[in-house]
Amino acid sequence: NLVRATPEHFRTIEGRQMLTLGGPPLPVASLAETLGLPTQAREGGKVPVLIVAAAEKRMAFIIDEFLTEQEIVIKGLGARIRRLAHISGATILPSGKIALVLNAANLIRTAQARAPVLAAPAPQGETRREGEGGKKRILIAEDSVTTRTLEKSILEAAGYDVTVAVDGADAWQTLQEHGTDLLVSDVDMPRMDGFALAEAVRQSKRFQDLPIVLVTSRQSEQDKARGIEVEADAYLVKSAFDQKNLLEAIAQLI
């Protein structure tokens, strides 16, 4: 199944890039990287994505180009070639050329083991204003003093200009007054929770394209689906919190 996805169809959930095109989110991997091949740089536009299913598992592979679709007869290979994990056989194309056939189940297993976090292509023409000294500005909305202080120190150590807010309502007011390049928000907060804050941002003409990272203790599939519904760009669970995942998610977005 081939689809052409735009940057808006990619979301980061628990540190993993996911494709959201209706139905459950699918984990994303680069086919070239999975095969150990060089990857092509992409900027904006639609990305060809191949949905692969095997052994009750599904994965979205970003591919370089889609050429054609056809029925084939797969021929077995010799013992030496059979040792290649990702090759299940070969076929002869109408042109007379021989093409190798990939093993879908092994591709999925390899991609899951690598667990890459892939950057979705940035929308064309997108620019973000930088703070003082050229630093990107991040607004943290978090009612826990401990978590707020921890996140602030992590992001400042990474070179970001950080402002904090004690809940969603405070963050919304701060956003109106000062703006920001990216919002990091908890979900469970008084006055305005993270989902409501994300909805307000997306409904705002001024901030509708602002990157949003939700960092929350909520880890049910229903809550993750809600995060996608409010168009958060990343959804990270506190119980599995790793500052590397947070920094990687932010680096992809600004």
N, C-alpha and C positions, 0 to 999 in steps of 0.2 A: 504494500500500500504506500503510495507516494503522495506527499503533501508539500506545499510550498508555504513555509512559515515566515512571518515577519518578526522583528525583534520583540514586539508586544506579546507574542505567543510564548515567550520564554520566561520562566519564573524560577527563583532559587528557593527550594524547600529543604530545610535541614542540611544546608551546605551542598545540595546537589541540584544541578541545573535540570529543570523539568519542562516538558512541552505541554502546553495547555491549549488544546484545540477541540474542546468539547469532550465529554467523557472524563474518565480518571486521568490525572496527570501521568505522563510517561517519562521515565528517566532518559536523559539525552547523552549521547556519546558521539565523538567524531569517528567515522569509519576509518579514516586514514590513520588517526592516532592508535586506534585499536589494532590495526594491522602493522603498526610500526613504520608508517610511511609519512613523508612530509605533508604538511597541511597547507591549504591555500588561505591567505588573508582575505577577509571579507569586510566590506563596509556598506552597511545599509542594504536596502532592497530585500527581496524574498530569498529564503534559503531552502534549497531542496533537501527534504528530510524523508528517509525511508523508514517506515514502520515495519519492524521485523518481529515475528512471533514464532516461538519454539518452546516446547515443553511447558506450556501454560504460562510462559513469561513473554513480555512484550517490551521492546525498547525502540527509541527513536534515534536513528543514526543520521547525523549530518553527512551528506555526500557532496562531492565536487560538482557533479553534473548528472542529469538524467538523459540517457540516450534513447532507449526504446524499451518496449515490453513485448515479450514473445514466449511461446511455449517451447521447451527444449527437452532433449533426451540426454540424461546425465550418464556419462560413461565412467566406469571405475578407473583408477590409476594404479600404477605399480606400487609395490610395498614401500619403496623409498619415498615416493610422493605422499603416500598415505600417512606418513609420520608428521606431515604439516598439519597442525591443529585446526587451522581455519579453512582448509580445502577439503571438500567432500567429493570432488570429481571434476570432470571437464565436459565441455560440449563443443560441437562444431557449429559456428555461426553461418548464416546464409552466404556470407562473403567467402567462406572457406577457412576463415581464421579459427584457431582453437582458443577458447576462453575457459579459464578456471572458474569453478562454481564454489562459492563460499558456504561454509557450514554455519547455518544460522544459530544453532544452539551453542556452539563453541564461541561464536562472536559475542553473544549475550553474556556468557560466563566471563569471558576475558574483560569485557567492558565493565561489568559489575565489580570485578576484582580490582580494576584500576581506579574505579570510582572517581573519574575526573570531574572537575568543576569547570564547565566550559563557558566562556564568555559569549553571550549572545551578541550579534552584530549591533552596533549602535545605530539608531535612526539617523538618516542623512540630514546634515544641516543642524544637528543638535549641538548647542553650546551651553555652558554653564558659567556663571560669573564666579570668580574666585574671591576669597577674602583677603585680608591684609597680608602682604608678603607673598602673594600668589598661592596661599593655602586654600584648599577646598573647605567649605564650611559645613559642619554637621550639627543638626539639632537632635538631642536625645530627649525623649519623653519617657520618664520612668519614675514611679512613685516610691520605689525602694531606694533609700539613701545609699545603702551598700552597693547595690547593682549599678545605680547611677554613677557613683564615684568610680567603680571599677571600669565601666565602659568608657567614661570620660578619660581616665588615665591611659587606657589602651589606645584610644583614638588619638589623643594628644601625642603619645609616644610615637605613633605612626605618622605624625606630621600634619594632622588635621586641626582646623580651628573649630573648637567645640563649644556649643552653648547647651545648657541643660534646662529642662522644664519638669515640674513636679507631677504633672498629670496631662491628660489630653487637652483639656481646656486651656491650660497654661501654654502648652505647646502651640495650639492654634493661634492664640493671641501673639505669642512671640514670632510665629511665622508671618503673621500679618504685618508686624512692625519692622521686622529685620530680614525676613526671607532666609533661605538656606540653600545649600546645594544637594543635601540629602537628609532624610528623616529616619532616625532609628527609634522605634517605639515599642514599649511593652503593650500587652493587650489589656490585662486586668488593672484598670486605674480608676480612681474616683472621678466624678463629674463628666468626663468623656473618655471612654475606653479606646484602645488602639484601633479596633475595627471602625468605630464611629469617626475617629480622627482620620483614618485612611479614606473613608468615604467622603468626608468633608474636603480633603485635599483633592481627590479625583473630580469632585463636582465643582471645584474652583477653577475658573478660567485662567487665573494667574498661576496656579500651582499644579494644574492637572497632569503635567509631565514630570513632576518631582519624584525622584526615586525614593521608595519606601522600603525599609527593612524592619520586619516585625521580629522581635526577640521575646519569646514568651514561654511560660511553663506549660501552656496548653499543647498537647501532642496528639489529640485524637484526629482521626481522618476528617471528621466533621469540621473541626476547627481549622485544619489545613485547607479544606475546601472553602471555608469562609474567608481565609486569607487570600485565596485566589479570586474569590468573588469580589472582594473590595480592591482588587488589583494591586496588592502588595508585590513588590519586585523580588523579595526574598522573605523566607519564613524560617527562622532558626529557633530550635527548642532549647530552653535553658538547661534541661537535665543532661543534654549532650553538648553543652556549650564549649566551644573551642575558639579562642581568639583568632586563630588562623582562619577558621571558616568565616568569622565576622569580617575580618580584614579583606579576605578574598572576595566576598560578596560585595563589599563596598567598592573595592578596586574595579570590579566589573561594571559598576554603575556610574562612577564619576571619574 
